[in-house]
Amino acid sequence: MKNQKQAMMYGLATVLLWSTVATAFKLALADLAPVQMLLVAGSASIVVMAVALVIMGRWQQVFQLSKTQYLQSIGMGLINPCLYYFLLFGAFDRLPAQEAQPLNYTWALVLAYLSVPFLGQKLRRIDIVAGLVCYAGVVVIATRGAVTSLNFSDPLGVALALGSTLVWASYWIIATRDTRDPVVGLFLNFLFGLPVIALVCGYTVGFEFSGLGSLSAAVYIGVFEMGIAFILWSQAMKKAENTAKVSNLIFIAPFLSLVFIYFILGEVILPSTYIGLVLIIAGLWLQQKKVQARTQGLDHG
């Protein structure tokens, strides 16, 4: 049953959770290496998704897939959670949260560009304009306002953040051909990805986890960012009569996130962060308007 009011409530709850994760990332990384944080968060998310599947009555679907679909789960698990979160947590480990978080939001634009060669969509003039605006914001944030010098505060951190957007957008393009139930699919991706994460953790930094606060933050990330937020967003999309209105809620998250970053982490928010974030959101808004116009055109056609 479609219910726009419920869809908006699910969407707002998701956005609120997404707004807290940049802060949680930094708290977890205070005492944990990125791969340790990923191991703890990934384990917590698997438990949450398993419980959710039981509650939703979909647990049996985990065992009813074809051999090809289980192989698909292994392949997609190597992309998400493995590669995506290795890059994302690596970026947060090197950059202030106020820099890493807005850069990660450019994945939606990367998705639009990758959809041209892989999904056969057309590149419009507005896509190019949106890209220029968006990445102008990236440069402002990455250089901390020293745009003319192009002196990046942490080139590797910026590269990891932008690399994560490429991986995440690629994951969603592959997911367009995924016929599994979304929660079942994500559960299996994480389940098959976890042994790889554990191996990397064992061979690199080991399994000595220190800092109760950091461990708690990593569990929070697994439960809420990787688990509950995905389930809530899936419900929001399923209930929505107008998906564009629900999708637009994501523009609230990066600004709300800065509030948590300032008050909990104590980061002084630089003017360049505000300027860069406004440019990134403006670019994404332009691109989103084009997608909505195309969708409405199809609806009325």
Rosetta silent file (secondary structure, phi, psi, omega in degrees, C-alpha in Angstrom):
SEQUENCE: MKNQKQAMMYGLATVLLWSTVATAFKLALADLAPVQMLLVAGSASIVVMAVALVIMGRWQQVFQLSKTQYLQSIGMGLINPCLYYFLLFGAFDRLPAQEAQPLNYTWALVLAYLSVPFLGQKLRRIDIVAGLVCYAGVVVIATRGAVTSLNFSDPLGVALALGSTLVWASYWIIATRDTRDPVVGLFLNFLFGLPVIALVCGYTVGFEFSGLGSLSAAVYIGVFEMGIAFILWSQAMKKAENTAKVSNLIFIAPFLSLVFIYFILGEVILPSTYIGLVLIIAGLWLQQKKVQARTQGLDHG
SCORE:     score description
SCORE:     0.000 S_00000001
   1 L     0.000  127.959  176.902    0.000    0.000    0.000 S_00000001
   2 L   -76.376  139.448  177.909    1.311    3.435   -1.010 S_00000001
   3 L  -155.166  101.217 -173.402    1.295    6.052    1.748 S_00000001
   4 H   -62.862  -37.549 -179.901    3.204    9.288    1.104 S_00000001
   5 H   -62.722  -45.843  177.651    3.019   10.437    4.745 S_00000001
   6 H   -63.364  -40.880 -179.862    4.563    7.164    5.955 S_00000001
   7 H   -59.646  -43.018  179.336    7.155    7.331    3.167 S_00000001
   8 H   -65.891  -37.062  178.124    8.213   10.826    4.295 S_00000001
   9 H   -65.471  -45.206  175.865    8.458    9.643    7.925 S_00000001
  10 H   -60.755  -42.344 -179.460   10.654    6.691    6.908 S_00000001
  11 H   -63.714  -44.873  179.167   12.708    9.037    4.742 S_00000001
  12 H   -64.291  -39.369  177.968   13.207   11.596    7.513 S_00000001
  13 H   -62.299  -40.602  178.713   14.208    8.851    9.977 S_00000001
  14 H   -63.722  -46.704 -179.511   16.789    7.612    7.453 S_00000001
  15 H   -60.089  -40.902  178.145   18.174   11.116    6.884 S_00000001
  16 H   -60.783  -42.615  178.488   18.498   11.654   10.640 S_00000001
  17 H   -66.211  -44.870  178.957   20.532    8.431   10.935 S_00000001
  18 H   -60.694  -31.591 -178.202   22.710    9.322    7.916 S_00000001
  19 H   -68.102  -21.904 -177.095   23.379   12.722    9.507 S_00000001
  20 H   -91.642  -14.269 -167.586   25.041   11.099   12.531 S_00000001
  21 H   -72.942  -32.599  178.497   27.383    8.689   10.756 S_00000001
  22 H   -60.293  -40.742  176.684   30.215   11.088    9.859 S_00000001
  23 H   -65.297  -44.025  179.473   30.529   11.847   13.584 S_00000001
  24 H   -62.973  -38.323  177.599   30.315    8.144   14.462 S_00000001
  25 H   -56.380  -48.906 -177.234   33.039    7.346   11.882 S_00000001
  26 H   -66.536  -37.842  178.012   35.467    9.750   13.558 S_00000001
  27 H   -64.575  -40.673  179.498   34.620    8.493   17.066 S_00000001
  28 H   -68.188  -37.244 -177.506   35.220    4.882   15.974 S_00000001
  29 L   -77.008   -4.951  178.008   38.489    5.770   14.224 S_00000001
  30 L   -61.827  -37.931 -177.925   39.873    7.373   17.400 S_00000001
  31 L  -124.173   -9.128 -177.303   41.082    3.946   18.635 S_00000001
  32 L  -112.443  145.113  170.745   40.349    1.545   15.758 S_00000001
  33 L   -72.882  153.876 -178.829   42.059    1.098   12.395 S_00000001
  34 H   -51.237  -40.905 -177.656   39.644    1.475    9.433 S_00000001
  35 H   -71.820  -32.558  175.015   39.624   -2.293    8.765 S_00000001
  36 H   -65.992  -43.496  177.537   38.944   -3.081   12.447 S_00000001
  37 H   -60.047  -41.491  179.524   36.085   -0.611   12.421 S_00000001
  38 H   -65.851  -38.479  179.098   34.722   -2.252    9.261 S_00000001
  39 H   -63.791  -46.020 -179.668   34.931   -5.733   10.829 S_00000001
  40 H   -66.897  -48.227 -177.926   32.972   -4.662   13.921 S_00000001
  41 H   -64.210  -42.891  179.621   30.421   -2.588   11.970 S_00000001
  42 H   -62.353  -41.246  178.430   29.969   -5.279    9.309 S_00000001
  43 H   -63.203  -44.429  179.692   29.360   -7.970   11.944 S_00000001
  44 H   -62.979  -39.835 -177.882   26.779   -5.783   13.720 S_00000001
  45 H   -67.304  -35.186  178.820   24.973   -5.014   10.455 S_00000001
  46 H   -63.135  -42.704  178.142   24.697   -8.726    9.585 S_00000001
  47 H   -62.122  -46.073 -179.330   22.979   -9.413   12.917 S_00000001
  48 H   -61.041  -46.257 -178.658   20.570   -6.480   12.400 S_00000001
  49 H   -67.394  -35.309  176.838   19.676   -7.529    8.855 S_00000001
  50 H   -62.852  -46.156  177.894   19.166  -11.162    9.921 S_00000001
  51 H   -61.562  -43.232 -179.994   16.750  -10.046   12.676 S_00000001
  52 H   -61.675  -41.924  179.552   14.980   -7.715   10.217 S_00000001
  53 H   -63.980  -38.352  177.076   14.547  -10.542    7.685 S_00000001
  54 H   -64.997  -46.812 -179.243   13.020  -12.782   10.376 S_00000001
  55 H   -61.836  -40.320 -178.063   10.636   -9.997   11.497 S_00000001
  56 L   -81.203   -2.982  178.802    9.630   -9.245    7.879 S_00000001
  57 L    74.148   25.092 -177.352    9.078  -12.940    7.169 S_00000001
  58 L  -112.295    7.635 -174.901   11.737  -13.064    4.449 S_00000001
  59 H   -58.498  -38.987 -178.311   14.377  -15.238    6.183 S_00000001
  60 H   -60.923  -27.341 -179.167   13.573  -18.302    4.044 S_00000001
  61 H   -63.049  -23.950  178.953   14.489  -16.319    0.907 S_00000001
  62 H   -59.693  -31.211 -174.948   18.127  -16.405    2.037 S_00000001
  63 H  -103.152    7.124 -173.736   18.183  -20.137    1.246 S_00000001
  64 L  -113.830   17.855 -178.825   16.061  -20.076   -1.917 S_00000001
  65 L   -90.287  164.254  178.634   18.394  -18.345   -4.376 S_00000001
  66 L   -81.300  165.817  178.266   20.098  -19.869   -7.399 S_00000001
  67 H   -58.326  -40.323  178.891   23.801  -20.776   -7.539 S_00000001
  68 H   -61.018  -39.843 -179.302   24.357  -17.759   -9.820 S_00000001
  69 H   -68.961  -33.377  176.036   22.757  -15.441   -7.267 S_00000001
  70 H   -69.608  -37.763  175.362   25.005  -16.745   -4.479 S_00000001
  71 H   -64.954  -38.244  176.200   28.030  -16.144   -6.725 S_00000001
  72 H   -60.754  -38.870  179.605   26.635  -12.680   -7.403 S_00000001
  73 H   -62.178  -37.860  178.689   26.486  -12.129   -3.625 S_00000001
  74 H   -65.919  -48.262 -179.075   30.209  -12.911   -3.351 S_00000001
  75 H   -61.537  -45.670 -179.286   31.098  -10.508   -6.179 S_00000001
  76 H   -70.665  -30.381  176.582   28.909   -7.701   -4.873 S_00000001
  77 H   -64.778  -31.741  177.139   30.163   -8.310   -1.324 S_00000001
  78 H   -68.684  -28.828  177.822   33.710   -7.607   -2.510 S_00000001
  79 H   -81.963  -51.516  179.673   32.482   -4.223   -3.760 S_00000001
  80 H  -137.709  109.554   26.828   30.164   -3.417   -0.822 S_00000001
  81 H   -94.204  -17.983 -165.657   31.063   -3.721    2.041 S_00000001
  82 H   -57.011  -74.778 -171.575   34.714   -4.575    1.268 S_00000001
  83 H   -65.710  -44.007 -176.871   36.133   -2.093   -1.241 S_00000001
  84 H   -58.193  -51.007 -176.125   33.644    0.731   -0.668 S_00000001
  85 H   -76.077  -26.364  172.267   34.104    0.927    3.090 S_00000001
  86 H   -58.181  -46.743 -178.476   37.890    0.354    2.905 S_00000001
  87 H   -69.721  -46.693 -176.412   38.082    3.531    0.809 S_00000001
  88 H   -63.991  -48.117 -179.772   35.452    5.511    2.741 S_00000001
  89 H   -67.383  -32.497  175.421   36.833    4.723    6.214 S_00000001
  90 H   -62.782  -39.529  177.769   40.347    5.356    4.904 S_00000001
  91 H   -65.464  -44.609  179.757   39.223    8.827    3.799 S_00000001
  92 H   -67.486  -26.047  178.229   37.636    9.576    7.186 S_00000001
  93 H   -69.907  -27.902 -174.841   40.810    8.352    8.881 S_00000001
  94 H  -102.415  -27.438 -174.006   42.851   11.017    7.033 S_00000001
  95 L  -110.746  154.288  169.204   40.437   13.945    6.629 S_00000001
  96 L   -61.271  149.715 -178.356   38.322   15.985    9.059 S_00000001
  97 H   -57.131  -37.102 -177.850   34.698   14.781    9.047 S_00000001
  98 H   -65.841  -17.685  177.690   33.550   18.155    7.617 S_00000001
  99 H   -96.782  -46.432 -175.687   35.692   17.472    4.508 S_00000001
 100 H   -65.007  -39.778 -174.236   35.253   13.728    3.982 S_00000001
 101 H   -65.908  -48.472  177.929   31.479   13.752    4.368 S_00000001
 102 H   -63.673  -36.580  179.717   30.556   16.324    1.653 S_00000001
 103 H   -60.759  -37.049 -179.915   33.017   14.734   -0.811 S_00000001
 104 H   -65.109  -26.554 -178.073   31.241   11.401   -0.352 S_00000001
 105 L   -71.115  -11.316  179.980   27.939   12.993   -1.382 S_00000001
 106 L   -75.362   -0.585 -179.049   29.178   13.475   -4.951 S_00000001
 107 H   -59.339  -31.646 -178.331   28.500    9.767   -5.635 S_00000001
 108 H   -63.777  -35.095  178.190   25.051   10.704   -7.037 S_00000001
 109 H   -72.929  -40.575  177.049   26.712   12.747   -9.778 S_00000001
 110 H   -59.296  -39.758  178.858   29.213    9.958  -10.507 S_00000001
 111 H   -60.280  -41.531  179.147   26.221    7.623  -10.861 S_00000001
 112 H   -62.902  -40.081 -179.712   24.705    9.933  -13.489 S_00000001
 113 H   -71.167  -41.533  179.959   27.952    9.930  -15.487 S_00000001
 114 H   -69.110  -23.693  179.117   28.486    6.151  -15.249 S_00000001
 115 H   -68.235  -19.212  179.633   24.878    5.602  -16.362 S_00000001
 116 H   -67.137  -57.523 -179.836   25.826    6.997  -19.785 S_00000001
 117 H   -76.023  -32.035 -171.107   28.178    4.160  -20.883 S_00000001
 118 H   -94.642  -27.556  179.780   26.718    1.362  -18.729 S_00000001
 119 H  -114.441    1.752  176.287   22.949    1.999  -18.801 S_00000001
 120 L    73.003   19.540  178.272   22.764    3.766  -22.166 S_00000001
 121 L   -81.673  155.065 -177.934   21.448    7.039  -20.729 S_00000001
 122 L   -86.329  142.660  174.635   22.140   10.318  -22.514 S_00000001
 123 L   -88.850  116.282 -179.830   24.505   12.943  -21.147 S_00000001
 124 L   -94.151  165.467  178.041   22.656   16.262  -21.133 S_00000001
 125 H   -59.905  -37.346 -179.188   24.114   19.758  -20.952 S_00000001
 126 H   -64.143  -29.905  176.604   22.686   20.106  -17.439 S_00000001
 127 H   -63.694  -39.826 -179.546   24.755   17.051  -16.353 S_00000001
 128 H   -69.611  -43.520  178.011   27.940   18.857  -17.394 S_00000001
 129 H   -61.936  -45.586  179.341   26.881   22.089  -15.669 S_00000001
 130 H   -59.634  -40.093  179.348   25.928   20.150  -12.516 S_00000001
 131 H   -64.310  -43.639  179.511   29.316   18.420  -12.593 S_00000001
 132 H   -62.715  -42.956  179.423   31.227   21.695  -12.887 S_00000001
 133 H   -65.210  -47.135 -177.480   29.278   23.210   -9.966 S_00000001
 134 H   -60.054  -50.899 -175.059   29.613   20.069   -7.848 S_00000001
 135 H   -77.093  -17.669  168.267   33.330   19.572   -8.364 S_00000001
 136 H   -63.453  -39.895  176.170   33.993   23.291   -7.856 S_00000001
 137 H   -63.819  -39.248  177.254   32.637   22.603   -4.377 S_00000001
 138 H   -60.321  -45.094 -179.315   34.956   19.606   -4.029 S_00000001
 139 H   -64.066  -41.493  179.222   37.971   21.797   -4.893 S_00000001
 140 H   -60.495  -45.772 -178.975   36.892   24.483   -2.400 S_00000001
 141 H   -68.836  -46.290 -174.934   36.579   21.920    0.411 S_00000001
 142 H   -67.093  -28.967  178.773   39.703   19.923   -0.494 S_00000001
 143 L   -96.550    0.691 -176.431   41.894   23.052   -0.682 S_00000001
 144 L    54.230   39.038  175.919   40.203   24.610    2.385 S_00000001
 145 L    94.112  -15.037  179.761   39.425   27.684    0.333 S_00000001
 146 L   -85.212   64.474 -170.828   42.880   28.136   -1.225 S_00000001
 147 L   -64.234  -41.979 -174.588   41.437   27.421   -4.675 S_00000001
 148 L   -66.846  -29.793 -179.370   44.018   29.281   -6.765 S_00000001
 149 L   -79.277  -20.711 -173.878   46.949   27.394   -5.231 S_00000001
 150 L    48.947   37.860  179.224   45.261   23.981   -5.783 S_00000001
 151 L   -95.238   95.894 -175.323   47.166   22.869   -2.682 S_00000001
 152 L   -70.957  136.063 -176.939   45.081   19.937   -1.403 S_00000001
 153 L   -61.318  -39.505  176.890   45.094   19.511    2.389 S_00000001
 154 L  -150.704   90.324 -174.572   45.487   15.711    2.088 S_00000001
 155 H   -55.315  -40.631 -179.627   45.632   14.477   -1.534 S_00000001
 156 H   -66.942  -41.906  177.679   45.427   10.784   -0.571 S_00000001
 157 H   -60.175  -43.526  178.181   42.452   11.394    1.724 S_00000001
 158 H   -64.069  -42.736  179.076   40.658   13.306   -1.038 S_00000001
 159 H   -62.338  -40.711  178.073   41.495   10.534   -3.550 S_00000001
 160 H   -64.179  -42.922 -179.974   40.096    7.877   -1.179 S_00000001
 161 H   -63.169  -46.340 -179.919   36.876    9.879   -0.667 S_00000001
 162 H   -70.690  -33.307  175.601   36.351   10.421   -4.407 S_00000001
 163 H   -62.666  -37.852  179.073   37.354    6.806   -5.103 S_00000001
 164 H   -64.102  -33.458  179.076   34.622    5.638   -2.732 S_00000001
 165 H   -67.625  -35.883  178.260   32.043    7.579   -4.779 S_00000001
 166 H   -65.978  -43.139  179.842   33.164    5.756   -7.941 S_00000001
 167 H   -66.421  -44.236 -177.536   32.865    2.361   -6.214 S_00000001
 168 H   -65.284  -42.232  178.234   29.466    3.188   -4.670 S_00000001
 169 H   -64.867  -40.347  177.610   28.031    4.442   -7.972 S_00000001
 170 H   -61.946  -40.287  179.596   29.349    1.315   -9.748 S_00000001
 171 H   -59.933  -43.001 -177.942   27.723   -0.849   -7.079 S_00000001
 172 H   -71.913  -28.314  175.449   24.327    0.742   -7.721 S_00000001
 173 H   -68.327  -42.587  176.130   24.657    0.299  -11.485 S_00000001
 174 H   -63.365  -38.237 -177.679   25.339   -3.416  -10.942 S_00000001
 175 H   -65.749  -19.528  178.750   22.418   -3.500   -8.476 S_00000001
 176 L   -65.049  -21.308  178.716   19.991   -2.392  -11.226 S_00000001
 177 L  -101.155    9.952 -177.238   20.258   -5.932  -12.600 S_00000001
 178 L   -88.957  117.371 -177.579   19.877   -7.533   -9.161 S_00000001
 179 L   -94.199   -1.130  179.626   16.594   -9.473   -8.880 S_00000001
 180 L   -72.015  156.603  170.151   17.079  -10.473   -5.218 S_00000001
 181 L   -57.166  135.233 -174.384   15.021   -8.888   -2.429 S_00000001
 182 H   -54.884  -43.632 -177.693   17.017   -5.743   -1.445 S_00000001
 183 H   -73.022  -39.539  176.167   17.464   -6.690    2.231 S_00000001
 184 H   -60.560  -44.975 -179.609   18.214  -10.360    1.409 S_00000001
 185 H   -61.161  -47.130 -179.030   20.749   -9.196   -1.175 S_00000001
 186 H   -65.401  -40.189  178.096   22.500   -6.778    1.173 S_00000001
 187 H   -57.601  -47.448 -178.478   22.545   -9.372    3.976 S_00000001
 188 H   -69.272  -37.998  176.726   24.260  -11.930    1.724 S_00000001
 189 H   -57.509  -46.896 -179.280   26.689   -9.341    0.308 S_00000001
 190 H   -69.054  -39.153 -178.945   27.809   -8.476    3.840 S_00000001
 191 H   -62.722  -43.247 -179.918   27.843  -12.127    4.945 S_00000001
 192 H   -78.280  -24.593  178.978   30.157  -13.142    2.082 S_00000001
 193 H   -78.163  -26.921 -174.323   32.235   -9.976    2.396 S_00000001
 194 H   -58.445  -44.698  178.765   32.905  -10.435    6.126 S_00000001
 195 H   -59.200  -35.316  178.631   35.508  -13.283    5.822 S_00000001
 196 H   -65.522  -44.444  178.428   37.546  -11.127    3.398 S_00000001
 197 H   -61.168  -42.969 -179.642   37.447   -8.203    5.846 S_00000001
 198 H   -63.169  -40.592  178.306   38.483  -10.545    8.695 S_00000001
 199 H   -63.235  -47.066  179.699   41.432  -11.894    6.646 S_00000001
 200 H   -62.044  -41.731  179.348   42.648   -8.392    5.772 S_00000001
 201 H   -62.179  -45.924 -179.358   42.257   -7.339    9.407 S_00000001
 202 H   -62.800  -40.502 -176.842   44.202  -10.382   10.649 S_00000001
 203 H   -79.637  -19.716 -176.314   47.067   -9.908    8.185 S_00000001
 204 H  -104.220  -72.378 -172.681   47.406   -6.146    8.693 S_00000001
 205 L  -105.635  -12.453  178.856   46.501   -4.717   12.123 S_00000001
 206 L    84.579 -175.522 -172.782   45.290   -7.789   14.023 S_00000001
 207 L  -111.726   26.812  175.492   42.331   -8.294   16.330 S_00000001
 208 L   -89.329  101.553 -177.783   43.321   -6.227   19.359 S_00000001
 209 L   -96.403  123.461 -179.405   40.382   -3.850   19.735 S_00000001
 210 L  -120.897  153.155  176.651   40.889   -1.011   22.192 S_00000001
 211 L    88.050  101.195 -179.168   38.640    1.797   23.390 S_00000001
 212 H   -61.604  -37.684  179.203   35.089    1.035   24.497 S_00000001
 213 H   -62.347  -43.675 -179.906   33.880    4.332   23.013 S_00000001
 214 H   -67.373  -40.624  177.697   35.315    3.502   19.581 S_00000001
 215 H   -62.754  -43.084  178.906   33.904   -0.038   19.691 S_00000001
 216 H   -61.783  -41.563  179.171   30.476    1.329   20.622 S_00000001
 217 H   -64.416  -39.386  178.787   30.659    3.824   17.728 S_00000001
 218 H   -65.203  -40.561  177.065   31.597    0.999   15.303 S_00000001
 219 H   -64.216  -42.649  177.916   28.632   -1.094   16.506 S_00000001
 220 H   -56.440  -44.856  179.838   26.380    1.980   16.099 S_00000001
 221 H   -60.085  -45.292 -179.884   27.582    2.364   12.484 S_00000001
 222 H   -64.122  -43.361 -177.445   26.812   -1.289   11.736 S_00000001
 223 H   -69.993  -47.752 -171.084   23.390   -1.216   13.372 S_00000001
 224 H   -96.413  -51.273 -176.108   22.171    2.128   12.072 S_00000001
 225 H   -72.326  -44.288 -176.866   24.158    3.269    8.994 S_00000001
 226 H   -86.443  -26.269 -173.261   24.661   -0.143    7.380 S_00000001
 227 H  -107.218  -77.586 -172.069   21.538   -1.877    8.674 S_00000001
 228 H   -62.304  -40.872 -178.883   18.482    0.031    9.874 S_00000001
 229 H   -59.445  -42.099  179.725   18.981    3.081    7.604 S_00000001
 230 H   -63.331  -42.846 -179.175   19.019    0.860    4.492 S_00000001
 231 H   -65.118  -44.144  178.790   15.843   -0.945    5.604 S_00000001
 232 H   -61.966  -42.949 -179.239   14.068    2.342    6.417 S_00000001
 233 H   -66.191  -38.790  176.736   15.049    3.872    3.066 S_00000001
 234 H   -60.674  -41.886  178.169   13.836    0.758    1.212 S_00000001
 235 H   -65.771  -39.676  178.943   10.489    1.103    3.016 S_00000001
 236 H   -60.401  -44.268 -179.664   10.342    4.822    2.176 S_00000001
 237 H   -66.972  -36.731 -178.450   10.826    4.081   -1.535 S_00000001
 238 H   -69.675  -37.794 -176.727    8.256    1.272   -1.435 S_00000001
 239 H   -82.597  -19.443 -169.588    5.610    3.429    0.297 S_00000001
 240 L   -66.972  132.812  168.734    6.220    6.604   -1.718 S_00000001
 241 L   -84.808  -31.946  177.538    3.562    7.943   -4.075 S_00000001
 242 L  -127.841   96.866 -175.554    6.075   10.604   -5.151 S_00000001
 243 H   -66.550  -28.286 -179.218    9.639    9.239   -4.874 S_00000001
 244 H   -61.898  -41.938  179.823   11.174   12.595   -5.907 S_00000001
 245 H   -62.846  -39.077  179.008    9.837   14.297   -2.751 S_00000001
 246 H   -69.866  -44.205 -178.871   11.319   11.539   -0.579 S_00000001
 247 H   -60.021  -35.143 -179.178   14.641   11.552   -2.486 S_00000001
 248 H   -64.729  -18.131  178.885   14.987   15.324   -1.961 S_00000001
 249 H   -62.911  -25.555 -177.360   15.187   14.710    1.791 S_00000001
 250 H   -62.897  -21.135 -179.618   18.796   13.534    1.356 S_00000001
 251 H   -69.958  -17.059  177.735   19.824   17.173    0.793 S_00000001
 252 L   -73.652  -35.516 -169.095   19.097   17.854    4.487 S_00000001
 253 H   -54.602  -50.841 -175.994   21.619   15.246    5.705 S_00000001
 254 H   -63.654  -32.650  178.789   24.979   16.954    4.978 S_00000001
 255 H   -73.821  -41.286  177.118   23.907   20.216    6.633 S_00000001
 256 H   -64.460  -35.169  178.804   22.463   18.441    9.662 S_00000001
 257 H   -59.813  -37.962  179.486   25.651   16.390    9.809 S_00000001
 258 H   -62.133  -30.917  177.552   27.711   19.565   10.295 S_00000001
 259 H   -63.562  -46.880  178.420   25.699   20.279   13.453 S_00000001
 260 H   -65.528  -40.124  179.989   26.722   16.914   14.952 S_00000001
 261 H   -61.697  -40.625 -179.043   30.325   17.370   13.756 S_00000001
 262 H   -70.673  -49.459 -172.603   30.528   20.775   15.444 S_00000001
 263 H   -80.476  -32.590 -176.981   28.847   19.920   18.751 S_00000001
 264 H   -94.537  -46.423 -179.110   30.081   16.323   19.273 S_00000001
 265 H   -84.501  -22.239 -179.534   33.492   16.255   17.562 S_00000001
 266 L    76.271   17.948  176.379   34.261   19.901   18.291 S_00000001
 267 L   -72.466  132.216  173.141   35.513   20.566   14.745 S_00000001
 268 L   -77.650  117.557 -176.730   35.478   24.260   13.883 S_00000001
 269 L   -75.020  118.320 -177.424   33.516   24.360   10.629 S_00000001
 270 L   -74.142  148.971  175.209   35.570   26.306    8.086 S_00000001
 271 H   -55.663  -35.621 -179.794   33.906   28.868    5.780 S_00000001
 272 H   -62.961  -30.523  177.984   35.283   26.833    2.847 S_00000001
 273 H   -66.609  -45.273  178.843   33.244   23.812    4.050 S_00000001
 274 H   -61.878  -46.887 -178.013   29.994   25.797    3.926 S_00000001
 275 H   -62.778  -48.176 -179.521   30.789   27.274    0.499 S_00000001
 276 H   -62.032  -41.587 -179.130   31.912   23.921   -0.926 S_00000001
 277 H   -66.231  -40.285  177.235   28.919   22.074    0.498 S_00000001
 278 H   -61.968  -41.131  178.168   26.465   24.606   -0.937 S_00000001
 279 H   -64.649  -43.404  179.768   28.119   24.183   -4.373 S_00000001
 280 H   -62.164  -47.989 -179.767   27.991   20.370   -4.121 S_00000001
 281 H   -64.331  -38.277  178.139   24.319   20.384   -3.085 S_00000001
 282 H   -62.430  -43.367  178.019   23.496   22.939   -5.824 S_00000001
 283 H   -62.595  -44.417  178.780   25.141   20.687   -8.426 S_00000001
 284 H   -65.513  -37.031  178.780   23.288   17.616   -7.151 S_00000001
 285 H   -64.592  -42.989  177.168   20.014   19.579   -7.075 S_00000001
 286 H   -59.058  -46.511 -179.546   20.459   20.616  -10.709 S_00000001
 287 H   -64.751  -40.216 -179.354   21.148   17.027  -11.722 S_00000001
 288 H   -65.571  -39.540  179.016   18.211   15.752   -9.647 S_00000001
 289 H   -62.136  -37.112  179.125   15.800   18.255  -11.244 S_00000001
 290 H   -65.653  -42.189  179.161   16.776   16.944  -14.656 S_00000001
 291 H   -64.193  -42.651 -179.774   16.093   13.345  -13.564 S_00000001
 292 H   -64.429  -41.462  179.911   12.717   14.350  -12.068 S_00000001
 293 H   -62.051  -41.763  179.371   11.714   16.228  -15.234 S_00000001
 294 H   -64.567  -42.187 -179.144   12.562   13.175  -17.333 S_00000001
 295 H   -64.611  -43.677  179.583   10.583   10.872  -14.990 S_00000001
 296 H   -65.237  -35.396  177.440    7.533   13.177  -15.039 S_00000001
 297 H   -62.931  -39.582  178.449    7.783   13.312  -18.827 S_00000001
 298 H   -68.596  -39.028 -179.404    7.659    9.502  -18.934 S_00000001
 299 H   -63.298  -36.867 -176.064    4.713    9.462  -16.505 S_00000001
 300 H   -90.643   -7.508 -175.694    2.729   11.868  -18.683 S_00000001
 301 L   -79.205    0.000    0.000    3.809   10.322  -21.957 S_00000001
